[in-house]
Amino acid sequence: MTAPPDADATSWDGLSRLAFATDWDPERAVDWSRPIAPGAARDSWVTLLHFFYEGEWQGLEIIQRLMNAAAHRFGERGMITYYSTQCYDESKHLFVFRRYLEKLGAPPTRQRAFDLLVELATRGPLPVERWILATWLTETLAAAIFQRALQLEAVDATGKELLRLMLKDESRHIAGTRLAVTAVLDHAGPLTTALLRAWWSVFSRLALAEVRKLAPHGARLGLDAESVLARTYRQMASLPRFAELFLGGAGARALLAAP
């Protein structure tokens, strides 16, 4: 289906129209009849997939909890429609991850790695703002990992097929988060900004630590965690106001300077 001319990534309604025009059926879009021959790095790939699955699950739960509050906070009725499409996207991602993991003989199990990060992102004061800023990191990180995974010989054809489909959605999610981060920065006064910067310094350090715990699994697949993080931070820095306020620490500067 061809997207209408007013379907673009510069407005909430434009992103919703893109979602309507580019929808895909997880039952039909992936060739589930294709045999999967796991390689030598199967266990590491499965470990990463379990974390992807948990991230999608947590992301869906948080969006459902906070999207109405965000729309009221920023006076953007179009946010409700857009975030409803993102909830639908996340449900598709959960479906294909679960089915893929079952074909690999490793059904998803409950992971606890993200629990502290979710609490940091959504509990206490300014939950909407913290959720949106956290999502700027998690969505760009997911896209960077998926893009790199498409280049890996260790990832089978079915895995690459579902990652390509999810990346179509992730590109919209990144664009939507960019709009949301802009709204946060537009509405935040000096005190709110100071509180968010202090929170970000803690959240981002913990998030990077969790990613680096998975580095040995990524290395077995040919996926370098530091290069993925550098790509993620460069994407986040494409929003200059965010970069100025939140990416000035030594860790962020090192990633932005990485080749």
Secondary structure as UniProt FT lines:
FT   TURN            5..6
FT   HELIX           12..21
FT   TURN            26..28
FT   TURN            32..33
FT   TURN            40..41
FT   HELIX           42..74
FT   HELIX           78..103
FT   TURN            104..105
FT   TURN            113..114
FT   HELIX           115..122
FT   HELIX           127..149
FT   TURN            150..151
FT   TURN            153..154
FT   HELIX           157..187
FT   HELIX           190..213
FT   HELIX           215..221
FT   HELIX           225..236
FT   TURN            237..238
FT   HELIX           240..246
FT   HELIX           250..257
//
